[in-house]
């Protein structure tokens, strides 16, 4: 599965805007986000849709993000993960 192309990233621009609004995440290059100094999230093109690889545990988990409901689900999981990190401060 190849990394998402600029055209694919344009199709999920509302999701990217939502991710950019989360202050703990840093976008080091288009569509590739870091949490602190560790890779946290990136996107892939696949014939079956668009997927996000997100590190919600020690390993990456692949989640579909083609539809707006899938994107909302991803943002909710990320928010829960970030809230847990923020509460440990």
N, C-alpha and C positions, 0 to 999 in steps of 0.2 A: 504494500500500500504506500503510495507516494505522498509526500507532504503536500498540503493544500496549496494550490496555485493562487495567484492574485485574483483571478476571476472567482474562484471558490470563496476566498476571503471576502470579496465584495458581496457575495450572496448571503453571508452571515454577518454583515456589518452591524446590525443592531446588537447581536451577541457580543461582538468585539467592543462596541461602545460600552456595553454593560460591564465587561471585564476591565476595561480601562478606567472605569469609575471606581473600582475597588482599590483603595490606596495601598494595600499590602502587596498587590501584584505589580510587576514591572514587565512591560513588553520590550524585550531586547531586540527583537526584529519582528516584522509583521506576522501576527498570529502566533508568536512564541512568547509565552509568559513565564516569568520566574517568581518564586516566592522566596524571599531572602536571596541567597546565592544559589539556590537549587532549581533546576528545571521543574516546572509545575504543570504546564499545559501547552499543547500544540495540536494542530489539526491535520487531517488526512483526507485526500480524495479517494473514493472507492466507487466502483460501478454501482454499488447499492446505495450510495449516499455520502454524506459528509460525517466524519467521525472526529471526536476529540479524545486525545489521550491525556488523562488528568491524573495527577499523583495525589489521591485522597488518602492513601496509606503509604507504605514504603515502596510500593510498586505502582506503575501506571495502570489505570483502568480505562478501557476503551468504551466510549459512550456515543451513541448516534446523536447528531445535532442538526439533522436536515430540516426538521419541522420546528415551528416556533414553540410547540409544547415540549419538544425534546430539549430545546435551548433553555427554556424556563426551568426544566428539571435539572439541567446541568448547573445553572446559576444558583438554584436552591442548595444543591449539594456543596457547591463551592462556598456559599455563604455560611453553611453549617460548619464546614471545615475551618474557614477563616475565623469564625466566632470562637471555636474551641481553641485556636491558637492565641487569639487576642485575650481570652479569659485567663490564660496561663501567664500573662505578663505581670 
